[in-house]
Each structure stands twice: as C-alpha cells, then as structure tokens.
C-alpha cells in the first residue's frame, strides 16, 4: 500500500529539512511546485517565487484547486513511500486525502526565526533580492492575504494537518521529531486512519 505524507508550512519553516530526513528513510520526494516550474519554463518565465505563485494560482483557476496534487500523485503512482512538499491550498489536502489517504504534516516556526533562516539561506545561496521586505511580502501572500480561493492559503492548510512539528529548537530536535513520526506511523506498515 502506498503511504503518502504531505508537508505544509510557511516559508523557511523547515519543510526542506523535514523532507531530507524522509528521503533518508527511503521516501521518494515530490514538490507540488515542480509542475509550476515546468509551466513557467513553457511560458519562458524566470523561476522566481512571485512567478511560481502567480502561475500556480493561474493553474488552479484554469483547472481546479487540486491540480498540482493531481499531477504530483500521477507522477508518484509507482512509489511506495512518498513525501510531497509545498502544499499551499486546502483543495490540495482534500485531494491527497481522498485519493491517497495522505497523512498531512505541518511544520511551524515563529516568524522571527523564519526570517533569520530566510536571510541566512539567501546569503548562503548568493541570492539577490532576498530582503526582509521580500520575506514579509511572501509571508503575507502565503497567509492568503490578497489571495482568492485558488491562491496561497498556508494558514488554512495548517488548520487541516494531522500532525504538527514545531521547529523551534535545534536541528537535532527537529530530526528526532521527524524520526519519531516516521517510526510511529510509517515503518510499521500502517498509516494513521483519518476519520
């Protein structure tokens, strides 16, 4: 039986680190934004956070709020253990639960911690334009401010999760929380029943 874990969290909350731990435990990694990246490339658009958000919203408006989840599950159909990163719309969660009995995990951290991570990550990557103002704009958009029902709604998604990892401590603490989640829910062959 396929086991699907979906990840939800605001920018720089630690989703990538959580994903890496699941990958180390033999989960196949998918990101909902991969379908958006392909669409941006088709349109000749630069891959930026704003373009990804805009094109993702357009895809949801043209097809459905669950279009990215649909495309991702199609790509993952042959994988037994799957981790899907980047859920940002409640319809994506509904689709994943309905079609894959997905277990949805929220990764949360205080805004000031996420801002520090965001700036540090940008400096390490040598990315220009990754300022406090850019963080706040992206964060507001992910909260759904100025977005319609097809847009970014991470806050609403976090209210729908089955389990929350609070990423407020050390990296070791985060990895121990991930391992506890994996050991207790996935390695015994059972996925939690969502009623």
SULJO-V70346 format. One record per pair of residues at least 4 apart in sequence whose C-alpha atoms are under 7 Angstrom apart, sorted by the first residue. I is the first residue (numbers start at 1). J is the second residue. D is the distance in whole Angstrom. If there is no record, write none. Layout:
BEGIN
i=I j=J d=D
i=I j=J d=D
END
This chain:
BEGIN
i=1 j=80 d=7
i=2 j=79 d=7
i=2 j=80 d=4
i=2 j=81 d=6
i=3 j=80 d=6
i=3 j=81 d=5
i=3 j=82 d=6
i=3 j=102 d=7
i=3 j=191 d=7
i=4 j=81 d=6
i=4 j=82 d=5
i=4 j=83 d=6
i=4 j=100 d=7
i=4 j=102 d=5
i=4 j=103 d=6
i=5 j=82 d=6
i=5 j=83 d=5
i=5 j=84 d=6
i=5 j=102 d=6
i=5 j=103 d=5
i=5 j=104 d=6
i=6 j=83 d=6
i=6 j=84 d=5
i=6 j=85 d=6
i=6 j=87 d=7
i=6 j=102 d=7
i=6 j=103 d=6
i=6 j=104 d=5
i=6 j=105 d=6
i=7 j=15 d=7
i=7 j=84 d=6
i=7 j=85 d=5
i=7 j=86 d=6
i=7 j=87 d=6
i=7 j=104 d=6
i=7 j=105 d=5
i=7 j=106 d=6
i=8 j=85 d=7
i=8 j=86 d=6
i=8 j=87 d=5
i=8 j=88 d=7
i=8 j=105 d=6
i=8 j=106 d=5
i=8 j=107 d=6
i=8 j=154 d=7
i=8 j=157 d=7
i=8 j=158 d=6
i=9 j=13 d=6
i=9 j=15 d=7
i=9 j=106 d=6
i=9 j=107 d=5
i=9 j=108 d=6
i=9 j=154 d=6
i=10 j=139 d=7
i=10 j=142 d=7
i=10 j=154 d=6
i=11 j=114 d=7
i=11 j=139 d=7
i=12 j=114 d=5
i=12 j=117 d=6
i=12 j=118 d=6
i=13 j=107 d=6
i=13 j=108 d=5
i=13 j=109 d=5
i=13 j=114 d=6
i=13 j=167 d=7
i=14 j=18 d=6
i=14 j=107 d=7
i=14 j=167 d=7
i=15 j=19 d=6
i=15 j=107 d=6
i=16 j=20 d=6
i=17 j=21 d=7
i=18 j=22 d=7
i=18 j=178 d=7
i=19 j=23 d=6
i=19 j=83 d=7
i=20 j=24 d=6
i=21 j=25 d=7
i=21 j=175 d=7
i=22 j=26 d=7
i=22 j=27 d=5
i=23 j=27 d=5
i=23 j=28 d=6
i=23 j=29 d=6
i=27 j=81 d=5
i=27 j=82 d=5
i=27 j=83 d=6
i=28 j=79 d=7
i=28 j=81 d=6
i=28 j=82 d=5
i=28 j=83 d=6
i=29 j=82 d=6
i=29 j=83 d=5
i=29 j=84 d=6
i=30 j=72 d=7
i=30 j=83 d=6
i=30 j=84 d=5
i=30 j=85 d=6
i=31 j=84 d=5
i=31 j=85 d=5
i=31 j=86 d=6
i=32 j=68 d=6
i=32 j=69 d=7
i=32 j=72 d=6
i=32 j=84 d=7
i=32 j=85 d=6
i=32 j=86 d=6
i=32 j=87 d=7
i=33 j=37 d=6
i=33 j=86 d=7
i=34 j=38 d=6
i=35 j=39 d=6
i=35 j=68 d=7
i=36 j=40 d=6
i=36 j=52 d=6
i=36 j=55 d=6
i=36 j=56 d=6
i=37 j=41 d=6
i=37 j=47 d=7
i=37 j=52 d=7
i=38 j=42 d=6
i=39 j=43 d=6
i=40 j=44 d=6
i=40 j=45 d=5
i=40 j=47 d=7
i=40 j=55 d=7
i=41 j=45 d=6
i=47 j=51 d=6
i=47 j=52 d=7
i=48 j=52 d=6
i=49 j=53 d=6
i=50 j=54 d=6
i=51 j=55 d=6
i=52 j=56 d=6
i=53 j=57 d=6
i=54 j=58 d=6
i=55 j=59 d=6
i=56 j=60 d=6
i=57 j=61 d=6
i=57 j=150 d=6
i=57 j=151 d=5
i=58 j=62 d=6
i=59 j=63 d=6
i=60 j=64 d=5
i=60 j=65 d=5
i=60 j=66 d=7
i=60 j=67 d=6
i=60 j=150 d=6
i=61 j=150 d=6
i=63 j=67 d=6
i=65 j=89 d=7
i=65 j=91 d=5
i=65 j=92 d=6
i=65 j=150 d=6
i=66 j=70 d=6
i=66 j=91 d=5
i=66 j=92 d=4
i=66 j=95 d=6
i=67 j=71 d=6
i=68 j=72 d=6
i=69 j=73 d=6
i=69 j=92 d=5
i=69 j=95 d=7
i=69 j=96 d=7
i=70 j=74 d=6
i=71 j=75 d=6
i=72 j=76 d=6
i=73 j=77 d=6
i=87 j=92 d=7
i=88 j=152 d=5
i=88 j=153 d=5
i=88 j=154 d=5
i=88 j=157 d=7
i=89 j=151 d=7
i=89 j=152 d=6
i=89 j=153 d=5
i=89 j=154 d=6
i=89 j=157 d=6
i=90 j=94 d=6
i=90 j=156 d=7
i=90 j=157 d=5
i=91 j=95 d=6
i=92 j=96 d=6
i=93 j=97 d=6
i=94 j=98 d=6
i=95 j=99 d=6
i=96 j=100 d=5
i=96 j=101 d=6
i=96 j=102 d=5
i=97 j=101 d=4
i=97 j=102 d=5
i=103 j=162 d=6
i=104 j=161 d=5
i=104 j=162 d=5
i=104 j=163 d=7
i=105 j=161 d=6
i=105 j=162 d=6
i=105 j=163 d=5
i=105 j=164 d=6
i=106 j=158 d=6
i=106 j=161 d=6
i=106 j=163 d=6
i=106 j=164 d=5
i=106 j=165 d=6
i=107 j=164 d=6
i=107 j=165 d=5
i=107 j=166 d=6
i=107 j=167 d=7
i=108 j=165 d=6
i=108 j=166 d=5
i=108 j=167 d=6
i=109 j=113 d=7
i=109 j=114 d=6
i=109 j=166 d=6
i=109 j=167 d=5
i=109 j=168 d=6
i=110 j=114 d=6
i=111 j=115 d=6
i=112 j=116 d=6
i=113 j=117 d=6
i=114 j=118 d=6
i=115 j=119 d=6
i=115 j=135 d=7
i=116 j=120 d=6
i=117 j=121 d=6
i=118 j=122 d=6
i=119 j=123 d=6
i=119 j=130 d=7
i=119 j=131 d=7
i=120 j=124 d=6
i=121 j=125 d=6
i=122 j=126 d=6
i=122 j=127 d=5
i=122 j=130 d=6
i=123 j=127 d=6
i=130 j=134 d=6
i=130 j=135 d=7
i=131 j=135 d=6
i=132 j=136 d=6
i=133 j=137 d=6
i=134 j=138 d=6
i=135 j=139 d=6
i=136 j=140 d=6
i=137 j=141 d=6
i=138 j=142 d=6
i=139 j=143 d=6
i=140 j=144 d=7
i=140 j=145 d=6
i=141 j=145 d=5
i=141 j=146 d=7
i=141 j=147 d=7
i=141 j=152 d=6
i=142 j=152 d=5
i=142 j=153 d=6
i=142 j=154 d=5
i=143 j=152 d=7
i=143 j=153 d=5
i=143 j=154 d=6
i=143 j=155 d=5
i=144 j=151 d=7
i=144 j=152 d=5
i=144 j=153 d=5
i=147 j=151 d=5
i=147 j=152 d=6
i=153 j=157 d=6
i=154 j=158 d=6
i=155 j=159 d=7
i=156 j=160 d=7
i=157 j=161 d=7
i=165 j=177 d=7
i=167 j=174 d=6
i=169 j=173 d=6
i=169 j=174 d=7
i=170 j=174 d=6
i=171 j=175 d=6
i=172 j=176 d=6
i=173 j=177 d=6
i=174 j=178 d=6
i=175 j=179 d=6
i=176 j=180 d=6
i=177 j=181 d=6
i=178 j=182 d=6
i=179 j=183 d=6
i=180 j=184 d=6
i=181 j=185 d=6
i=182 j=186 d=5
i=182 j=187 d=6
i=183 j=187 d=5
i=185 j=190 d=6
i=185 j=191 d=6
i=185 j=192 d=6
i=186 j=190 d=6
i=186 j=191 d=6
END
